């Protein structure tokens, strides 16, 4: 299996760069009693910008993933039984898109001390492009336009620290939006 991919980075200035990439995704089908189980195939696109300076770094990247066949794997947390554990299911065509933004700052303090700060935010949306009925509990009866289960629309992470020349003390807080536990549309 050939899994091509490539990207480009162009420096507009010493601090600002733009980037783009296209990558093929592949997950083989696990051995199964289901003869028609297909591998997961996707094409993933991304484009964005990157800023770098002495004390600040920031990236904003938009992405679009076009799955010609998404795989679902049974686990206890997706509502599967012990007999189904590890079974795979075909999910058909799915689109996933969104934007990722992250920033890092290094705030200089007195006597060689510094305060590293980080922030990251991701917005993600998804839609099944195929209607089907699945024995996979997380999918069930899927209609075109249904959102993927277990994929939060919003995710945020904030971190900060106080650092001396040879030691650092910091913390990180993460937040994730509510998620669906089955494919669907409309309010959660």
C-alpha positions as CSV (number, residue, x, y, z in Angstrom):
1,X,0.0,0.0,0.0
2,X,1.4,3.4,-1.0
3,X,0.3,6.1,1.4
4,X,1.5,9.4,-0.2
5,X,1.5,12.8,1.5
6,X,3.2,16.1,1.1
7,X,3.3,19.6,2.4
8,X,4.8,23.0,1.7
9,X,5.9,25.9,3.9
10,X,6.5,29.3,2.5
11,X,8.2,32.1,4.6
12,X,6.4,35.4,3.8
13,X,8.7,37.2,6.3
14,X,11.2,36.0,8.9
15,X,8.3,35.7,11.4
16,X,5.3,34.7,9.2
17,X,5.0,31.5,7.2
18,X,2.0,29.9,5.4
19,X,1.6,26.2,5.0
20,X,-0.5,23.6,3.2
21,X,-0.5,19.8,2.9
22,X,-2.3,16.8,1.5
23,X,-2.0,13.4,3.1
24,X,-3.5,10.0,2.3
25,X,-4.9,8.0,5.3
26,X,-5.2,4.3,5.5
27,X,-6.3,1.8,8.2
28,X,-6.4,-1.9,7.2
29,X,-9.4,-4.0,7.9
30,X,-8.9,-6.4,10.8
31,X,-9.3,-10.1,10.2
32,X,-13.0,-10.7,10.5
33,X,-15.8,-13.1,9.7
34,X,-17.4,-10.3,7.7
35,X,-16.2,-10.9,4.2
36,X,-17.1,-7.4,2.9
37,X,-15.2,-5.4,5.5
38,X,-13.2,-2.7,3.8
39,X,-10.1,-0.7,4.9
40,X,-10.4,2.9,6.0
41,X,-9.3,5.3,3.3
42,X,-9.1,9.1,3.5
43,X,-7.6,12.2,2.0
44,X,-6.6,14.9,4.5
45,X,-6.1,18.5,3.6
46,X,-4.7,21.3,5.7
47,X,-3.7,25.0,5.2
48,X,-2.8,27.7,7.6
49,X,-0.3,30.2,8.9
50,X,2.5,30.3,11.5
51,X,4.0,33.2,13.4
52,X,7.3,33.0,15.2
53,X,9.2,35.7,17.2
54,X,11.6,35.8,20.2
55,X,8.8,35.5,22.8
56,X,5.7,34.4,20.8
57,X,4.7,31.5,18.6
58,X,1.2,31.1,17.1
59,X,-0.3,28.7,14.5
60,X,-3.8,28.7,12.9
61,X,-4.5,25.7,10.6
62,X,-7.8,24.7,8.9
63,X,-8.3,21.1,8.0
64,X,-10.7,18.9,5.9
65,X,-10.7,15.1,6.0
66,X,-12.6,13.2,3.3
67,X,-13.1,9.6,4.4
68,X,-14.3,7.3,1.6
69,X,-14.8,4.6,4.3
70,X,-14.5,5.3,8.0
71,X,-13.8,2.4,10.4
72,X,-15.5,2.0,13.8
73,X,-14.0,-0.4,16.3
74,X,-16.1,-1.9,19.2
75,X,-14.9,-1.2,22.8
76,X,-16.8,-1.3,26.1
77,X,-16.8,2.5,26.2
78,X,-18.7,2.6,22.9
79,X,-21.5,0.4,24.2
80,X,-20.3,-3.0,22.8
81,X,-20.5,-6.3,24.6
82,X,-17.6,-8.6,25.5
83,X,-18.4,-10.7,22.4
84,X,-18.1,-7.6,20.1
85,X,-14.9,-6.2,21.7
86,X,-12.5,-5.4,18.8
87,X,-15.0,-6.0,16.0
88,X,-14.7,-3.4,13.2
89,X,-17.5,-1.8,11.2
90,X,-17.6,0.2,8.0
91,X,-19.0,3.7,8.3
92,X,-19.0,4.8,4.7
93,X,-18.2,8.2,3.5
94,X,-17.6,10.9,6.2
95,X,-16.4,14.5,6.1
96,X,-14.6,16.0,9.1
97,X,-13.4,19.7,9.1
98,X,-12.4,22.4,11.5
99,X,-9.7,24.9,12.7
100,X,-6.9,24.5,15.2
101,X,-5.2,27.5,16.8
102,X,-2.4,27.5,19.3
103,X,-0.2,30.1,20.9
104,X,2.9,29.9,23.1
105,X,4.4,32.9,24.9
106,X,7.6,33.2,26.9
107,X,7.3,36.2,29.3
108,X,10.6,37.2,30.7
109,X,10.6,38.0,34.5
110,X,13.3,39.3,36.8
111,X,16.6,37.5,37.6
112,X,16.4,34.9,34.8
113,X,13.0,33.8,35.7
114,X,10.3,33.4,33.0
115,X,6.6,32.6,32.6
116,X,5.9,30.1,29.7
117,X,2.2,30.3,28.7
118,X,0.3,28.1,26.2
119,X,-3.2,28.1,24.8
120,X,-4.8,25.7,22.2
121,X,-8.3,25.7,20.8
122,X,-9.9,23.3,18.2
123,X,-13.3,23.5,16.6
124,X,-14.4,20.4,14.7
125,X,-17.5,19.5,12.7
126,X,-18.4,16.2,10.9
127,X,-21.1,14.7,8.7
128,X,-21.8,11.3,7.5
129,X,-22.3,11.4,3.7
130,X,-23.8,7.9,3.6
131,X,-27.0,6.5,5.1
132,X,-26.9,3.0,6.6
133,X,-27.9,0.8,9.5
134,X,-25.0,-0.6,11.6
135,X,-24.7,-3.1,14.5
136,X,-22.1,-0.8,15.9
137,X,-23.9,0.8,18.8
138,X,-22.2,4.2,18.4
139,X,-23.6,4.5,14.8
140,X,-27.0,2.7,14.7
141,X,-29.3,4.1,12.1
142,X,-27.3,6.7,10.3
143,X,-28.8,9.4,8.1
144,X,-26.9,11.6,5.7
145,X,-25.8,14.7,7.7
146,X,-25.5,12.9,11.1
147,X,-22.5,14.0,13.2
148,X,-19.9,11.5,14.4
149,X,-20.2,10.3,18.0
150,X,-17.5,11.0,20.6
151,X,-16.1,14.0,18.6
152,X,-16.3,17.3,20.6
153,X,-17.1,20.4,18.6
154,X,-14.9,22.6,20.9
155,X,-11.7,21.8,22.8
156,X,-9.6,24.2,24.8
157,X,-6.3,23.8,26.7
158,X,-4.6,26.5,28.8
159,X,-1.2,26.1,30.5
160,X,1.1,28.3,32.5
161,X,4.2,28.0,34.5
162,X,6.8,29.9,36.5
163,X,10.3,28.9,35.6
164,X,13.7,29.5,37.2
165,X,17.0,28.7,35.4
166,X,16.9,25.1,36.6
167,X,13.4,24.4,37.7
168,X,9.8,24.9,36.6
169,X,6.4,24.7,38.2
170,X,3.3,24.8,36.1
171,X,-0.2,23.5,35.4
172,X,-2.5,22.7,32.5
173,X,-6.3,22.9,32.3
174,X,-8.2,21.1,29.5
175,X,-11.9,21.4,28.6
176,X,-13.9,19.5,26.0
177,X,-17.4,20.2,24.8
178,X,-20.2,17.7,25.3
179,X,-20.3,14.8,22.8
180,X,-22.8,12.6,21.2
181,X,-22.8,8.9,22.2
182,X,-24.5,7.9,19.0
183,X,-24.5,9.4,15.5
184,X,-27.2,12.1,15.1
185,X,-28.2,15.7,14.3
186,X,-29.4,18.7,16.2
187,X,-28.9,19.7,19.9
188,X,-27.2,17.2,22.2
